[in-house]
Amino acid sequence: MEQFKQIQDLVSPKFTWEVFETVLKKQSNSDKVKLINITLGSETSKGDSYLSTVTRFSVDYTGENNGDSKPFKLHVFGKSLLRNVARRNTYRNSDFFANEIVFYEEIWPKLDAFQKEFNALKTIQLYDEIPNYLCGEFDGSNDYMLLEDLSYQGYQSASRSDALTFERAKLVLKVLSKYHALGYAFKELHPESFQETASKLRETYFHDDFRGWYAKFQHNLSIITLDAVEKELPEVYGNRLKEIFARDYYGEAVALCAPSAKTNFKTIAHGDTWMPNLLIRFDEKKQPVHSVLIDFQLARYATVAQDLLFFTYACIDEDLRANHREDLIKYYCQEFSAFFAQFVPENPNVLTYDAMAKEMKANGMFAFNMTMEAIIMSLLDDHEVPDLDEMQGEEAVPLEIALSIVTLLKTKEKRLKVANIFKHMMDLNYV
């Protein structure tokens, strides 16, 4: 048990052998299990995980039923609260953990049970592009969750600065559309149960309670954004951006993300559809064949347009946006409607391109708020990523100090990336 104690020390004191024994029994469908060996895996790299401490490990064990013993292996991806308490409090670490654990323990089981009830009556295509949740707990001090490590199935995570090709973008949009359509069908057929389920989620980013936490950091982002736009675009774009910054633009995102928002096509949105949260599996010819969504810390009850908007700006580059944006949105709508029609066949075209285009325009300020932060953060060089573990003590540090990115973008290429995204938003009247 010394090996398990080592893992427990890395994960959480709440991660007991009794908890893990239950997990191993369930995974192997065994009455008894015996631990053989635990092997620690690689750690995450600097800047890749602001909100959690990652522990990877593999478990060899035997499972026994009626005297018959068989060997099993389980690869585990563990997420725990940040060990640095000041950093943990600075990033409101436990808020995000609580929301993701609620998703895996309360939201996803309802969605999965809903589709499997249908499948028992009539074979349908199931949505299963989600990590296998093993266990977890949150109490504000010892939060953790364990998922099956999909890297052993060939899935790879993209970096913050990667962009998708057309085929990879379609692969991700197929998965995203199925995920959205499943929740939307559940809401359509069981509205009361859906609302009860969705109400368990808590907004973790755009809420009036978080203005003091985010405002000065967002102001620093606005300085960088305005500098890029004024240096690289005609004056009209800079003037529009100044008008936006003179408004309560954070408040506009708050209103769009509120459960009471009068938006359309609302379901359980992922909330954070950028590159590090998209896993892709490749075949032996290096062709993308499957994708999985991970990290539901920002999950909320919101319009599907928000996920699609953030994906459009954070995951695909300028050329792909210019040449294939409409094609990708149409593909998403077709896949959404096809998956939804399995549950509600009388409405085979529930989501049209025109309806989605209108909804995306109505949620443009959500896209602006999310994208400006994500893109600027993705443009940071390794030496510009703050060493967050240098924080001392237990008190939260103001976010604008913890992420002190007041340096303007130094190269024309980086400025253009920020400026052209704003130009695209403005040209489409999103902002």
C-alpha positions as CSV (number, residue, x, y, z in Angstrom):
1,M,0.0,0.0,0.0
2,E,3.0,2.3,0.1
3,Q,2.6,2.9,-3.6
4,F,-1.0,4.0,-3.1
5,K,0.0,6.2,-0.3
6,Q,2.4,8.0,-2.7
7,I,-0.5,8.6,-5.1
8,Q,-2.8,9.7,-2.3
9,D,-0.2,12.3,-1.2
10,L,-0.1,13.7,-4.8
11,V,-3.9,13.7,-5.3
12,S,-5.8,14.4,-2.1
13,P,-6.3,13.0,1.4
14,K,-9.9,12.4,0.4
15,F,-8.7,9.9,-2.2
16,T,-8.7,6.9,0.1
17,W,-8.0,3.2,-0.7
18,E,-11.7,2.4,-0.1
19,V,-12.6,4.9,-2.8
20,F,-10.1,3.6,-5.3
21,E,-11.0,0.0,-4.5
22,T,-14.5,0.8,-5.4
23,V,-13.3,2.3,-8.7
24,L,-11.2,-0.7,-9.6
25,K,-14.1,-3.1,-8.8
26,K,-16.4,-1.1,-11.0
27,Q,-13.9,-0.9,-13.9
28,S,-13.2,-4.6,-13.9
29,N,-16.7,-5.7,-12.8
30,S,-15.1,-7.7,-10.0
31,D,-16.1,-8.7,-6.5
32,K,-12.5,-8.4,-5.2
33,V,-9.4,-6.6,-6.4
34,K,-5.8,-6.8,-5.6
35,L,-3.3,-4.1,-6.3
36,I,-0.2,-5.3,-8.1
37,N,1.7,-2.1,-9.2
38,I,1.3,1.6,-9.6
39,T,3.5,3.5,-12.1
40,L,3.7,7.3,-12.1
41,G,3.5,9.1,-15.5
42,S,4.7,12.4,-16.8
43,E,3.8,15.7,-15.4
44,T,2.2,18.7,-17.1
45,S,4.4,21.5,-18.4
46,K,4.5,25.1,-17.3
47,G,1.6,27.2,-18.5
48,D,-0.6,24.3,-19.5
49,S,-2.7,24.0,-16.4
50,Y,-3.5,27.2,-14.5
51,L,-6.3,25.7,-12.5
52,S,-5.2,22.3,-11.4
53,T,-2.3,20.0,-10.4
54,V,-2.1,17.1,-12.7
55,T,-1.1,13.5,-11.7
56,R,-0.9,10.7,-14.2
57,F,-0.5,7.1,-13.1
58,S,-1.1,3.6,-14.3
59,V,-2.5,0.7,-12.1
60,D,-1.9,-3.0,-12.6
61,Y,-4.3,-5.1,-10.6
62,T,-6.2,-8.3,-10.6
63,G,-10.0,-8.7,-10.4
64,E,-11.7,-11.8,-8.9
65,N,-15.1,-13.2,-9.4
66,N,-16.1,-16.6,-8.0
67,G,-12.5,-17.5,-7.5
68,D,-11.6,-16.7,-11.1
69,S,-8.8,-14.0,-11.2
70,K,-7.9,-11.8,-14.2
71,P,-5.3,-9.1,-14.8
72,F,-6.4,-5.5,-15.5
73,K,-4.7,-2.2,-16.2
74,L,-6.1,1.2,-15.7
75,H,-4.5,4.5,-16.9
76,V,-5.6,7.5,-14.8
77,F,-5.5,11.2,-15.3
78,G,-5.9,13.0,-11.9
79,K,-6.7,16.7,-11.3
80,S,-6.3,18.2,-7.9
81,L,-6.4,21.6,-6.3
82,L,-3.3,23.7,-6.9
83,R,-0.8,22.9,-4.1
84,N,0.3,26.6,-3.8
85,V,-2.5,28.0,-1.6
86,A,-2.0,31.6,-2.7
87,R,-2.2,30.5,-6.4
88,R,-5.2,28.4,-5.5
89,N,-7.1,31.3,-4.0
90,T,-6.0,33.7,-6.7
91,Y,-7.6,31.6,-9.4
92,R,-10.7,30.7,-7.3
93,N,-9.5,27.1,-7.9
94,S,-12.3,25.4,-5.9
95,D,-15.1,27.2,-7.8
96,F,-14.0,25.7,-11.1
97,F,-13.4,22.2,-9.5
98,A,-16.9,22.2,-8.0
99,N,-18.5,23.1,-11.3
100,E,-16.7,20.4,-13.2
101,I,-17.4,17.7,-10.6
102,V,-21.0,18.7,-10.6
103,F,-20.9,18.2,-14.4
104,Y,-19.5,14.7,-14.2
105,E,-21.5,13.6,-11.2
106,E,-24.9,15.3,-11.8
107,I,-25.1,16.6,-15.4
108,W,-23.5,13.9,-17.6
109,P,-25.2,10.9,-15.9
110,K,-28.6,12.5,-16.6
111,L,-27.7,13.1,-20.3
112,D,-26.2,9.6,-20.7
113,A,-29.2,7.9,-19.0
114,F,-31.6,9.9,-21.3
115,Q,-29.9,8.7,-24.5
116,K,-29.5,5.1,-23.3
117,E,-33.2,4.9,-22.5
118,F,-33.9,5.8,-26.1
119,N,-31.3,3.3,-27.3
120,A,-33.0,0.5,-25.4
121,L,-36.2,1.1,-27.4
122,K,-34.6,1.9,-30.8
123,T,-30.9,1.7,-31.7
124,I,-29.5,5.2,-32.1
125,Q,-26.1,6.7,-32.4
126,L,-24.8,7.5,-28.9
127,Y,-22.7,10.4,-27.8
128,D,-19.7,8.9,-26.0
129,E,-16.9,11.3,-26.8
130,I,-16.3,12.2,-23.1
131,P,-13.7,10.9,-20.7
132,N,-14.6,8.1,-18.3
133,Y,-15.1,9.8,-14.9
134,L,-13.8,7.5,-12.1
135,C,-14.3,9.5,-8.9
136,G,-13.9,12.9,-7.3
137,E,-14.8,15.1,-4.4
138,F,-14.9,18.8,-3.6
139,D,-14.9,20.4,-0.2
140,G,-12.9,23.6,-1.0
141,S,-9.7,22.3,0.4
142,N,-9.1,18.7,-0.8
143,D,-10.8,18.8,-4.2
144,Y,-9.8,16.2,-6.8
145,M,-11.2,14.2,-9.7
146,L,-9.9,11.1,-11.5
147,L,-10.6,10.4,-15.2
148,E,-9.4,7.7,-17.5
149,D,-6.2,8.8,-19.3
150,L,-7.1,9.0,-23.0
151,S,-3.6,9.5,-24.1
152,Y,-3.2,5.7,-23.9
153,Q,-5.9,5.4,-26.6
154,G,-3.9,7.7,-28.9
155,Y,-5.6,11.0,-28.1
156,Q,-3.4,14.1,-28.2
157,S,-4.0,17.5,-26.7
158,A,-3.2,20.6,-28.8
159,S,-1.2,23.4,-27.4
160,R,-2.6,26.9,-26.7
161,S,-1.1,28.3,-30.0
162,D,-2.2,25.5,-32.4
163,A,-4.8,26.0,-35.1
164,L,-7.0,23.4,-36.7
165,T,-7.1,22.3,-40.4
166,F,-10.5,22.1,-42.1
167,E,-10.8,18.4,-41.6
168,R,-9.8,18.5,-38.0
169,A,-12.2,21.4,-37.4
170,K,-15.0,19.3,-38.9
171,L,-14.1,16.4,-36.7
172,V,-14.3,18.6,-33.6
173,L,-17.5,20.2,-34.7
174,K,-19.2,16.8,-35.2
175,V,-18.4,15.9,-31.6
176,L,-19.5,19.4,-30.3
177,S,-22.7,19.3,-32.3
178,K,-23.6,15.9,-30.9
179,Y,-22.9,17.0,-27.4
180,H,-25.1,20.1,-27.8
181,A,-27.9,18.2,-29.6
182,L,-28.1,15.6,-26.8
183,G,-28.7,18.2,-24.2
184,Y,-31.1,20.1,-26.4
185,A,-33.2,16.9,-27.0
186,F,-33.2,16.2,-23.3
187,K,-34.6,19.7,-22.7
188,E,-37.1,19.4,-25.5
189,L,-38.6,16.1,-24.2
190,H,-38.1,16.4,-20.4
191,P,-38.0,20.2,-19.8
192,E,-38.6,20.1,-16.0
193,S,-35.9,17.4,-15.5
194,F,-33.5,19.3,-17.7
195,Q,-34.0,22.6,-15.8
196,E,-33.5,20.9,-12.5
197,T,-30.3,19.3,-13.8
198,A,-29.0,22.5,-15.4
199,S,-29.6,24.5,-12.3
200,K,-26.9,22.6,-10.5
201,L,-24.2,24.4,-12.5
202,R,-22.8,27.7,-11.3
203,E,-21.3,30.4,-13.5
204,T,-17.6,30.5,-12.9
205,Y,-16.4,33.4,-15.1
206,F,-19.0,36.0,-16.2
207,H,-20.9,37.0,-13.1
208,D,-21.3,40.3,-11.3
209,D,-19.7,38.6,-8.2
210,F,-16.4,38.3,-10.2
211,R,-16.0,41.9,-11.4
212,G,-13.5,42.7,-8.7
213,W,-11.6,39.6,-9.5
214,Y,-11.4,40.1,-13.2
215,A,-11.8,43.8,-14.1
216,K,-8.2,45.1,-13.7
217,F,-6.7,42.0,-15.5
218,Q,-9.2,42.6,-18.3
219,H,-8.2,46.2,-18.4
220,N,-4.6,45.1,-19.0
221,L,-5.8,42.9,-21.9
222,S,-7.7,45.9,-23.3
223,I,-4.4,47.9,-23.5
224,I,-2.7,45.2,-25.5
225,T,-5.7,44.7,-27.8
226,L,-6.1,48.4,-28.5
227,D,-2.4,48.8,-29.2
228,A,-2.6,45.9,-31.8
229,V,-5.7,47.3,-33.5
230,E,-4.5,50.9,-33.7
231,K,-1.1,49.8,-35.1
232,E,-2.4,47.4,-37.7
233,L,-5.9,48.4,-38.8
234,P,-7.5,51.6,-40.2
235,E,-8.7,54.2,-37.7
236,V,-12.3,53.2,-37.8
237,Y,-11.5,49.9,-36.0
238,G,-9.7,51.6,-33.2
239,N,-12.5,54.0,-32.7
240,R,-15.0,51.2,-32.4
241,L,-12.8,49.4,-30.0
242,K,-12.5,52.5,-27.8
243,E,-16.3,52.7,-27.8
244,I,-16.6,49.1,-26.6
245,F,-14.0,49.7,-23.8
246,A,-16.0,52.8,-22.7
247,R,-19.0,50.5,-22.1
248,D,-19.6,47.8,-19.5
249,Y,-18.5,45.1,-22.0
250,Y,-17.9,42.6,-19.2
251,G,-21.4,43.2,-18.1
252,E,-22.7,42.4,-21.6
253,A,-21.0,39.0,-21.3
254,V,-22.5,38.6,-17.8
255,A,-26.0,39.2,-19.2
256,L,-25.5,36.7,-22.1
257,C,-24.2,33.9,-19.8
258,A,-27.0,34.3,-17.1
259,P,-29.4,31.4,-17.0
260,S,-32.2,33.9,-17.6
261,A,-30.6,35.2,-20.8
262,K,-33.2,35.4,-23.6
263,T,-31.0,33.5,-26.1
264,N,-32.0,30.6,-28.3
265,F,-30.8,27.0,-28.6
266,K,-29.9,26.9,-24.9
267,T,-28.4,23.7,-23.6
268,I,-25.5,22.6,-21.4
269,A,-22.7,24.5,-23.1
270,H,-19.1,23.4,-22.7
271,G,-18.0,27.0,-22.0
272,D,-14.3,26.7,-22.9
273,T,-14.0,25.3,-26.5
274,W,-10.4,26.2,-27.2
275,M,-7.4,24.1,-28.3
276,P,-6.2,22.6,-25.0
277,N,-9.7,21.2,-24.3
278,L,-10.0,19.3,-27.6
279,L,-8.3,15.9,-27.8
280,I,-7.8,14.3,-31.2
281,R,-6.9,10.7,-32.1
282,F,-4.9,10.0,-35.3
283,D,-4.6,6.8,-37.3
284,E,-1.4,5.1,-38.4
285,K,-1.4,7.5,-41.4
286,K,-1.5,10.5,-39.1
287,Q,-5.0,11.3,-40.2
288,P,-7.5,12.6,-37.5
289,V,-10.2,10.0,-36.9
290,H,-11.8,11.0,-33.6
291,S,-12.2,13.8,-31.1
292,V,-13.1,14.2,-27.4
293,L,-14.1,17.2,-25.4
294,I,-12.5,17.6,-22.0
295,D,-12.5,20.2,-19.1
296,F,-16.0,21.2,-18.2
297,Q,-15.0,23.7,-15.5
298,L,-16.8,26.6,-17.4
299,A,-19.9,24.5,-18.3
300,R,-23.1,26.6,-18.1
301,Y,-26.7,26.7,-19.3
302,A,-26.3,28.8,-22.4
303,T,-26.8,29.0,-26.1
304,V,-24.8,26.7,-28.3
305,A,-23.7,29.8,-30.3
306,Q,-21.3,30.7,-27.5
307,D,-19.3,27.5,-27.8
308,L,-19.3,27.8,-31.6
309,L,-18.2,31.4,-31.5
310,F,-15.3,30.8,-29.2
311,F,-14.3,27.8,-31.2
312,T,-14.4,29.8,-34.4
313,Y,-12.0,32.5,-33.1
314,A,-9.8,30.5,-30.7
315,C,-9.2,27.3,-32.7
316,I,-9.1,28.1,-36.4
317,D,-6.8,30.6,-38.1
318,E,-7.6,33.6,-40.3
319,D,-7.3,31.8,-43.7
320,L,-9.7,29.0,-42.6
321,R,-12.1,31.6,-41.1
322,A,-12.1,33.6,-44.3
323,N,-12.5,30.6,-46.7
324,H,-14.5,28.0,-44.8
325,R,-16.2,29.6,-41.8
326,E,-19.7,29.4,-43.5
327,D,-19.0,25.8,-44.5
328,L,-18.0,24.8,-41.0
329,I,-21.1,26.5,-39.4
330,K,-23.4,24.8,-42.0
331,Y,-21.7,21.4,-41.2
332,Y,-22.2,22.0,-37.5
333,C,-25.9,22.8,-38.0
334,Q,-26.4,19.7,-40.2
335,E,-24.8,17.4,-37.7
336,F,-26.7,19.0,-34.8
337,S,-30.0,18.5,-36.5
338,A,-29.3,15.0,-37.6
339,F,-28.4,13.9,-34.0
340,F,-31.3,15.8,-32.5
341,A,-33.7,14.1,-35.0
342,Q,-32.9,10.7,-33.5
343,F,-34.9,11.8,-30.5
344,V,-37.3,14.2,-32.1
345,P,-37.8,12.9,-35.7
346,E,-40.7,15.3,-36.5
347,N,-38.1,18.2,-36.4
348,P,-35.3,17.1,-38.7
349,N,-34.0,20.6,-39.4
350,V,-34.2,22.1,-35.9
351,L,-31.1,24.2,-36.4
352,T,-30.6,26.1,-39.7
353,Y,-27.6,28.1,-40.8
354,D,-29.6,31.3,-40.8
355,A,-30.8,30.7,-37.3
356,M,-27.3,30.0,-36.1
357,A,-25.9,33.0,-37.8
358,K,-28.5,35.3,-36.1
359,E,-27.7,33.7,-32.7
360,M,-24.0,34.1,-33.2
361,K,-24.4,37.8,-34.0
362,A,-26.5,38.2,-30.8
363,N,-23.7,36.7,-28.7
364,G,-20.9,38.6,-30.3
365,M,-19.9,40.3,-27.0
366,F,-19.4,36.9,-25.4
367,A,-17.0,36.0,-28.2
368,F,-15.2,39.3,-27.7
369,N,-14.7,38.8,-24.0
370,M,-13.6,35.2,-24.2
371,T,-11.4,35.5,-27.3
372,M,-9.3,38.5,-26.5
373,E,-8.0,36.8,-23.3
374,A,-7.5,33.4,-24.9
375,I,-5.7,34.7,-28.0
376,I,-3.4,37.1,-26.1
377,M,-2.5,34.3,-23.6
378,S,-1.8,31.9,-26.5
379,L,0.7,34.4,-28.0
380,L,2.9,34.5,-24.9
381,D,6.3,33.0,-25.2
382,D,7.4,30.5,-22.6
383,H,9.5,33.1,-20.8
384,E,6.5,35.4,-20.7
385,V,4.3,32.9,-18.8
386,P,4.5,33.9,-15.2
387,D,5.9,31.4,-12.7
388,L,2.7,31.2,-10.7
389,D,4.3,29.0,-8.0
390,E,6.4,31.9,-6.8
391,M,3.4,33.2,-5.0
392,Q,3.9,33.2,-1.2
393,G,1.6,32.5,1.7
394,E,-2.1,31.8,1.5
395,E,-3.7,35.1,0.5
396,A,-5.1,35.6,-3.0
397,V,-3.0,37.9,-5.2
398,P,-4.9,40.3,-7.5
399,L,-5.3,38.6,-10.9
400,E,-3.7,41.5,-12.8
401,I,-0.6,41.0,-10.7
402,A,-0.5,37.2,-10.8
403,L,-0.9,37.4,-14.6
404,S,1.1,40.6,-15.2
405,I,1.0,40.6,-19.0
406,V,1.2,44.4,-19.5
407,T,3.9,44.0,-22.2
408,L,2.6,45.0,-25.6
409,L,2.8,42.5,-28.4
410,K,6.3,42.9,-29.9
411,T,5.9,41.5,-33.4
412,K,3.6,42.6,-36.3
413,E,2.6,38.9,-36.7
414,K,1.2,38.7,-33.2
415,R,-0.5,42.1,-33.4
416,L,-2.2,41.1,-36.6
417,K,-3.5,37.9,-35.1
418,V,-5.3,39.9,-32.4
419,A,-6.3,42.8,-34.7
420,N,-7.7,40.6,-37.5
421,I,-9.9,38.7,-35.1
422,F,-11.4,42.0,-33.9
423,K,-11.7,43.2,-37.6
424,H,-13.6,40.0,-38.4
425,M,-16.0,40.5,-35.4
426,M,-16.6,44.1,-36.4
427,D,-17.1,43.4,-40.1
428,L,-19.8,40.9,-39.2
429,N,-21.4,43.3,-36.7
430,Y,-20.7,41.0,-33.8
431,V,-19.4,44.0,-31.8
